[in-house]
């Protein structure tokens, strides 16, 4: 009886240690994915910053060329510049939304793998427990 209890305790400890190992790997996986996603965000925002800088430079050049334009022409230029900013912001928001969707899909697939691994581990542990009984 005491030997069975000791064996069960050792098995329980082994099961807990295996589970902890799996969880540690999962935490590591999440950390790697998070770092990759953060780097992708930083790259995207840097590109967006460059886009804004380039557009502002073009708009400044347009304004210099239109210095002698009529008020109507200047108003049309301002409207066109405003529309370009709107289109750029929509494009940037769309790029960010697609990136978030891809990232969420990657995290979901990773979590599904983790769940499958944990379920397989629990099934194996249950099978081992039945064999011991």
N, CA, C and O of each residue as an XYZ file, in Angstrom:
532
protein
N       0.823     -1.182      0.000
C       0.000      0.000      0.000
C       0.873      1.253      0.000
O       0.648      2.165     -0.796
N       1.856      1.303      0.877
C       2.751      2.457      0.948
C       3.535      2.586     -0.346
O       3.811      3.692     -0.812
N       3.899      1.420     -0.934
C       4.644      1.464     -2.189
C       3.780      2.033     -3.310
O       4.274      2.788     -4.147
N       2.485      1.675     -3.336
C       1.569      2.212     -4.344
C       1.423      3.721     -4.189
O       1.403      4.449     -5.182
N       1.323      4.192     -2.954
C       1.198      5.628     -2.700
C       2.458      6.364     -3.151
O       2.383      7.438     -3.747
N       3.619      5.767     -2.857
C       4.887      6.379     -3.275
C       4.963      6.415     -4.790
O       5.362      7.426     -5.368
N       4.582      5.318     -5.442
C       4.594      5.245     -6.896
C       3.638      6.275     -7.500
O       3.963      6.934     -8.487
N       2.469      6.401     -6.901
C       1.491      7.378     -7.391
C       2.011      8.795     -7.206
O       1.816      9.651     -8.069
N       2.668      9.040     -6.087
C       3.213     10.375     -5.829
C       4.314     10.708     -6.841
O       4.370     11.820     -7.365
N       5.190      9.731     -7.109
C       6.268      9.943     -8.086
C       5.677     10.190     -9.470
O       6.117     11.083    -10.194
N       4.680      9.392     -9.827
C       4.021      9.559    -11.124
C       3.364     10.931    -11.207
O       3.460     11.613    -12.227
N       2.700     11.329    -10.135
C       2.053     12.646    -10.104
C       3.063     13.760    -10.265
O       2.817     14.738    -10.970
N       4.200     13.609     -9.608
C       5.255     14.625     -9.726
C       5.807     14.674    -11.159
O       6.068     15.745    -11.707
N       5.975     13.480    -11.746
C       6.475     13.428    -13.126
C       5.475     14.080    -14.077
O       5.857     14.838    -14.969
N       4.182     13.776    -13.877
C       3.147     14.371    -14.722
C       3.157     15.898    -14.580
O       3.062     16.620    -15.571
N       3.273     16.375    -13.346
C       3.301     17.821    -13.102
C       4.533     18.456    -13.760
O       4.445     19.540    -14.337
N       5.663     17.782    -13.670
C       6.890     18.309    -14.271
C       6.767     18.353    -15.798
O       7.195     19.320    -16.427
N       6.185     17.307    -16.391
C       5.991     17.292    -17.848
C       5.058     18.414    -18.274
O       5.284     19.086    -19.280
N       4.003     18.602    -17.485
C       3.039     19.665    -17.791
C       3.728     21.033    -17.697
O       3.524     21.893    -18.554
N       4.533     21.229    -16.665
C       5.258     22.492    -16.501
C       6.218     22.728    -17.668
O       6.372     23.859    -18.127
N       6.865     21.658    -18.148
C       7.764     21.790    -19.302
C       7.005     22.266    -20.542
O       7.461     23.149    -21.269
N       5.844     21.665    -20.761
C       5.026     22.054    -21.914
C       4.607     23.519    -21.779
O       4.687     24.284    -22.740
N       4.167     23.899    -20.595
C       3.732     25.285    -20.388
C       4.890     26.266    -20.589
O       4.698     27.346    -21.148
N       6.093     25.891    -20.134
C       7.257     26.762    -20.335
C       7.543     26.947    -21.826
O       7.847     28.052    -22.274
N       7.445     25.864    -22.583
C       7.649     25.968    -24.032
C       6.591     26.866    -24.664
O       6.885     27.662    -25.556
N       5.362     26.726    -24.189
C       4.277     27.539    -24.731
C       4.511     29.020    -24.427
O       4.276     29.874    -25.283
N       4.964     29.320    -23.235
C       5.273     30.707    -22.882
C       6.388     31.229    -23.795
O       6.325     32.363    -24.270
N       7.396     30.408    -24.034
C       8.478     30.789    -24.943
C       7.975     31.032    -26.352
O       8.390     31.987    -27.009
N       7.074     30.161    -26.824
C       6.486     30.341    -28.159
C       5.759     31.682    -28.243
O       5.918     32.431    -29.207
N       4.960     31.970    -27.217
C       4.207     33.231    -27.202
C       5.155     34.425    -27.188
O       4.901     35.425    -27.859
N       6.231     34.332    -26.439
C       7.198     35.429    -26.374
C       7.830     35.662    -27.741
O       7.981     36.808    -28.164
N       8.199     34.590    -28.436
C       8.800     34.732    -29.772
C       7.819     35.358    -30.754
O       8.178     36.257    -31.515
N       6.593     34.883    -30.731
C       5.580     35.411    -31.648
C       5.316     36.883    -31.326
O       5.200     37.706    -32.234
N       5.222     37.211    -30.048
C       4.980     38.606    -29.660
C       6.114     39.511    -30.124
O       5.866     40.619    -30.599
N       7.347     39.053    -29.992
C       8.491     39.851    -30.446
C       8.449     40.045    -31.963
O       8.725     41.136    -32.462
N       8.107     38.996    -32.683
C       8.017     39.085    -34.143
C       6.906     40.067    -34.543
O       7.082     40.883    -35.448
N       5.766     39.976    -33.858
C       4.651     40.868    -34.171
C       5.008     42.322    -33.828
O       4.663     43.242    -34.570
N       5.691     42.518    -32.712
C       6.103     43.866    -32.331
C       7.065     44.444    -33.367
O       6.936     45.606    -33.752
N       8.013     43.654    -33.814
C       8.966     44.117    -34.836
C       8.234     44.471    -36.130
O       8.567     45.460    -36.784
N       7.247     43.672    -36.493
C       6.472     43.959    -37.711
C       5.694     45.264    -37.549
O       5.605     46.054    -38.489
N       5.130     45.493    -36.360
C       4.425     46.752    -36.110
C       5.375     47.941    -36.215
O       5.056     48.953    -36.839
N       6.539     47.804    -35.600
C       7.506     48.901    -35.648
C       7.918     49.210    -37.085
O       8.050     50.372    -37.468
N       8.117     48.164    -37.869
C       8.482     48.353    -39.279
C       7.359     49.044    -40.043
O       7.604     49.946    -40.844
N       6.125     48.611    -39.787
C       4.978     49.211    -40.473
C       4.836     50.685    -40.089
O       4.621     51.534    -40.953
N       4.956     50.985    -38.802
C       4.836     52.385    -38.381
C       5.973     53.244    -38.923
O       5.768     54.421    -39.220
N       7.155     52.678    -39.055
C       8.275     53.420    -39.650
C       7.965     53.734    -41.116
O       8.208     54.845    -41.587
N       7.421     52.734    -41.835
C       7.033     52.979    -43.241
C       5.963     54.059    -43.315
O       6.001     54.933    -44.182
N       5.001     53.984    -42.387
C       3.939     54.991    -42.378
C       4.526     56.378    -42.116
O       4.105     57.357    -42.731
N       5.483     56.460    -41.216
C       6.139     57.743    -40.952
C       6.833     58.278    -42.190
O       6.759     59.472    -42.483
N       7.506     57.401    -42.914
C       8.163     57.805    -44.170
C       7.141     58.276    -45.192
O       7.363     59.256    -45.902
N       6.015     57.566    -45.259
C       4.944     57.969    -46.187
C       4.474     59.388    -45.862
O       4.308     60.215    -46.759
N       4.263     59.659    -44.581
C       3.790     60.986    -44.164
C       4.824     62.068    -44.492
O       4.474     63.150    -44.964
N       6.082     61.764    -44.240
C       7.149     62.728    -44.527
C       7.217     63.034    -46.017
O       7.330     64.192    -46.417
N       7.147     61.982    -46.836
C       7.191     62.165    -48.288
C       5.996     62.982    -48.774
O       6.152     63.882    -49.599
N       4.805     62.673    -48.265
C       3.614     63.405    -48.682
C       3.703     64.872    -48.253
O       3.340     65.768    -49.015
N       4.182     65.109    -47.048
C       4.329     66.498    -46.585
C       5.316     67.263    -47.463
O       5.089     68.433    -47.772
N       6.399     66.622    -47.864
C       7.377     67.271    -48.748
C       6.752     67.601    -50.100
O       6.953     68.689    -50.641
N       5.995     66.651    -50.636
C       5.331     66.897    -51.927
C       4.331     68.047    -51.802
O       4.228     68.892    -52.691
N       3.600     68.068    -50.693
C       2.613     69.127    -50.502
C       3.293     70.489    -50.361
O       2.798     71.487    -50.884
N       4.426     70.530    -49.655
C       5.167     71.794    -49.519
C       5.649     72.269    -50.897
O       5.575     73.457    -51.211
N       6.140     71.335    -51.710
C       6.594     71.698    -53.067
C       5.421     72.187    -53.905
O       5.556     73.151    -54.659
N       4.268     71.529    -53.779
C       3.067     71.964    -54.510
C       2.678     73.380    -54.098
O       2.310     74.195    -54.944
N       2.757     73.671    -52.820
C       2.387     74.997    -52.303
C       3.331     76.072    -52.843
O       2.908     77.171    -53.199
N       4.616     75.730    -52.895
C       5.586     76.700    -53.435
C       5.287     76.987    -54.903
O       5.334     78.139    -55.335
N       4.983     75.946    -55.665
C       4.664     76.124    -57.093
C       3.385     76.929    -57.284
O       3.227     77.641    -58.275
N       2.470     76.804    -56.314
C       1.170     77.466    -56.441
C       1.141     78.829    -55.739
O       0.067     79.364    -55.466
N       2.296     79.375    -55.456
C       2.351     80.646    -54.722
C       1.578     81.751    -55.442
O       0.946     82.592    -54.804
N       1.632     81.741    -56.730
C       0.961     82.795    -57.506
C      -0.395     82.339    -58.052
O      -0.990     83.027    -58.881
N      -0.874     81.205    -57.600
C      -2.150     80.675    -58.098
C      -3.311     81.506    -57.552
O      -3.176     82.238    -56.571
N      -4.441     81.367    -58.214
C      -5.642     82.063    -57.751
C      -6.148     81.391    -56.479
O      -5.734     80.283    -56.137
N      -7.035     82.071    -55.797
C      -7.619     81.532    -54.576
C      -8.366     80.222    -54.858
O      -8.308     79.283    -54.065
N      -9.048     80.172    -55.965
C      -9.775     78.958    -56.359
C      -8.801     77.801    -56.593
O      -9.055     76.673    -56.172
N      -7.698     78.090    -57.260
C      -6.691     77.052    -57.515
C      -6.055     76.577    -56.208
O      -5.794     75.387    -56.028
N      -5.812     77.526    -55.297
C      -5.241     77.150    -53.995
C      -6.229     76.311    -53.180
O      -5.839     75.379    -52.477
N      -7.493     76.653    -53.286
C      -8.519     75.868    -52.579
C      -8.591     74.457    -53.146
O      -8.724     73.488    -52.398
N      -8.504     74.343    -54.466
C      -8.523     73.018    -55.103
C      -7.294     72.218    -54.694
O      -7.377     71.013    -54.456
N      -6.157     72.894    -54.615
C      -4.920     72.226    -54.182
C      -5.058     71.725    -52.741
O      -4.663     70.601    -52.431
N      -5.613     72.553    -51.875
C      -5.825     72.144    -50.482
C      -6.779     70.955    -50.391
O      -6.563     70.037    -49.600
N      -7.822     70.977    -51.196
C      -8.773     69.869    -51.202
C      -8.093     68.575    -51.666
O      -8.299     67.509    -51.086
N      -7.277     68.690    -52.724
C      -6.556     67.515    -53.223
C      -5.595     66.991    -52.155
O      -5.497     65.782    -51.946
N      -4.889     67.899    -51.481
C      -3.971     67.480    -50.415
C      -4.732     66.783    -49.285
O      -4.287     65.762    -48.761
N      -5.868     67.340    -48.922
C      -6.690     66.715    -47.876
C      -7.130     65.317    -48.279
O      -7.090     64.388    -47.474
N      -7.551     65.174    -49.533
C      -7.979     63.858    -50.033
C      -6.817     62.871    -50.016
O      -7.006     61.696    -49.698
N      -5.624     63.336    -50.354
C      -4.455     62.453    -50.329
C      -4.159     61.971    -48.904
O      -3.784     60.818    -48.693
N      -4.334     62.867    -47.937
C      -4.133     62.459    -46.539
C      -5.175     61.421    -46.119
O      -4.849     60.449    -45.437
N      -6.414     61.628    -46.522
C      -7.481     60.678    -46.188
C      -7.178     59.314    -46.793
O      -7.283     58.295    -46.111
N      -6.802     59.289    -48.075
C      -6.488     58.021    -48.746
C      -5.315     57.337    -48.060
O      -5.325     56.121    -47.871
N      -4.304     58.118    -47.687
C      -3.139     57.534    -47.010
C      -3.543     56.923    -45.667
O      -3.113     55.820    -45.332
N      -4.364     57.634    -44.902
C      -4.776     57.115    -43.591
C      -5.621     55.857    -43.734
O      -5.498     54.930    -42.934
N      -6.471     55.822    -44.740
C      -7.272     54.611    -44.987
C      -6.348     53.451    -45.354
O      -6.514     52.336    -44.861
N      -5.370     53.724    -46.226
C      -4.408     52.682    -46.601
C      -3.641     52.192    -45.374
O      -3.466     50.987    -45.189
N      -3.188     53.116    -44.543
C      -2.438     52.725    -43.337
C      -3.325     51.918    -42.381
O      -2.880     50.914    -41.826
N      -4.544     52.342    -42.191
C      -5.458     51.609    -41.309
C      -5.738     50.207    -41.851
O      -5.823     49.242    -41.090
N      -5.879     50.106    -43.166
C      -6.115     48.803    -43.791
C      -4.901     47.893    -43.622
O      -5.047     46.711    -43.309
N      -3.711     48.438    -43.829
C      -2.496     47.640    -43.636
C      -2.394     47.145    -42.200
O      -2.048     45.989    -41.958
N      -2.693     48.019    -41.256
C      -2.639     47.637    -39.844
C      -3.694     46.570    -39.528
O      -3.417     45.617    -38.800
N      -4.887     46.730    -40.070
C      -5.956     45.747    -39.832
C      -5.578     44.376    -40.389
O      -5.797     43.357    -39.734
N      -5.009     44.349    -41.596
C      -4.585     43.071    -42.178
C      -3.481     42.440    -41.342
O      -3.466     41.228    -41.126
N      -2.554     43.276    -40.874
C      -1.466     42.750    -40.046
C      -2.036     42.155    -38.755
O      -1.626     41.073    -38.335
N      -2.969     42.852    -38.136
C      -3.574     42.345    -36.901
C      -4.324     41.038    -37.157
O      -4.280     40.123    -36.334
N      -5.007     40.953    -38.287
C      -5.728     39.717    -38.621
C      -4.748     38.559    -38.806
O      -4.988     37.456    -38.314
N      -3.645     38.810    -39.514
C      -2.629     37.761    -39.694
C      -2.033     37.361    -38.347
O      -1.849     36.176    -38.069
N      -1.735     38.352    -37.519
C      -1.155     38.064    -36.209
C      -2.123     37.267    -35.339
O      -1.723     36.319    -34.663
N      -3.386     37.654    -35.359
C      -4.385     36.934    -34.573
C      -4.518     35.500    -35.073
O      -4.641     34.573    -34.272
N      -4.494     35.312    -36.375
C      -4.563     33.961    -36.942
C      -3.369     33.130    -36.511
O      -3.513     31.955    -36.175
N      -2.194     33.734    -36.519
C      -0.995     33.009    -36.092
C      -1.092     32.618    -34.618
O      -0.765     31.492    -34.243
N      -1.548     33.569    -33.776
C      -1.691     33.257    -32.348
C      -2.737     32.164    -32.123
O      -2.554     31.292    -31.274
N      -3.818     32.212    -32.874
C      -4.868     31.201    -32.735
C      -4.351     29.822    -33.136
O      -4.608     28.839    -32.441
N      -3.623     29.743    -34.256
C      -3.068     28.446    -34.676
C      -2.070     27.929    -33.644
O      -2.025     26.729    -33.370
N      -1.281     28.817    -33.078
C      -0.315     28.411    -32.059
C      -1.052     27.896    -30.821
O      -0.674     26.868    -30.260
N      -2.099     28.601    -30.394
C      -2.863     28.157    -29.231
C      -3.546     26.812    -29.505
O      -3.650     25.978    -28.605
N      -4.006     26.600    -30.729
C      -4.604     25.313    -31.076
C      -3.571     24.194    -30.969
O      -3.883     23.111    -30.473
N      -2.342     24.445    -31.429
C      -1.270     23.445    -31.282
C      -0.986     23.169    -29.811
O      -0.791     22.021    -29.411
N      -0.966     24.223    -29.014
C      -0.709     24.060    -27.580
C      -1.807     23.221    -26.925
O      -1.519     22.321    -26.136
N      -3.046     23.515    -27.252
C      -4.168     22.744    -26.687
C      -4.059     21.285    -27.108
O      -4.242     20.386    -26.287
N      -3.765     21.046    -28.373
C      -3.641     19.663    -28.858
C      -2.513     18.940    -28.123
O      -2.647     17.769    -27.767
N      -1.409     19.639    -27.899
C      -0.286     19.024    -27.189
C      -0.660     18.703    -25.739
O      -0.334     17.630    -25.230
N      -1.336     19.628    -25.091
C      -1.743     19.393    -23.695
C      -2.777     18.267    -23.600
O      -2.726     17.449    -22.681
N      -3.704     18.229    -24.542
C      -4.690     17.139    -24.531
C      -4.024     15.787    -24.743
O      -4.363     14.813    -24.072
N      -3.082     15.726    -25.669
C      -2.363     14.470    -25.904
C      -1.601     14.056    -24.653
O      -1.559     12.877    -24.300
N      -1.005     15.025    -23.992
C      -0.274     14.726    -22.758
C      -1.229     14.202    -21.685
O      -0.916     13.227    -21.002
N      -2.376     14.835    -21.535
C      -3.342     14.394    -20.525
C      -3.883     12.993    -20.850
O      -4.085     12.180    -19.947
N      -4.114     12.716    -22.133
C      -4.559     11.374    -22.516
C      -3.503     10.336    -22.166
O      -3.816      9.270    -21.635
N      -2.251     10.657    -22.470
C      -1.156      9.741    -22.142
C      -1.073      9.518    -20.631
O      -0.895      8.386    -20.180
N      -1.198     10.567    -19.867
C      -1.144     10.438    -18.407
C      -2.296      9.568    -17.901
O      -2.110      8.723    -17.025
N      -3.483      9.783    -18.460
C      -4.633      8.971    -18.048
C      -4.409      7.501    -18.407
O      -4.726      6.611    -17.618
N      -3.863      7.249    -19.594
C      -3.574      5.879    -20.018
C      -2.547      5.237    -19.072
O      -2.708      4.088    -18.662
N      -1.497      5.985    -18.732
C      -0.490      5.464    -17.798
C      -1.095      5.178    -16.422
O      -0.762      4.179    -15.785
N      -1.983      6.062    -15.975
C      -2.642      5.857    -14.678
C      -3.512      4.587    -14.703
O      -3.538      3.827    -13.735
N      -4.220      4.370    -15.819
C      -5.071      3.157    -15.929
C      -4.210      1.906    -15.947
O      -4.580      0.888    -15.361
N      -3.058      1.974    -16.621
C      -2.167      0.813    -16.697
C      -1.587      0.472    -15.332
O      -1.362     -0.698    -15.021
N      -1.351      1.479    -14.530
C      -0.812      1.249    -13.188
C      -1.837      0.677    -12.241
O      -1.498     -0.050    -11.307
N      -3.095      1.006    -12.481
C      -4.160      0.579    -11.547
C      -4.482     -0.888    -11.647
O      -5.351     -1.380    -10.927
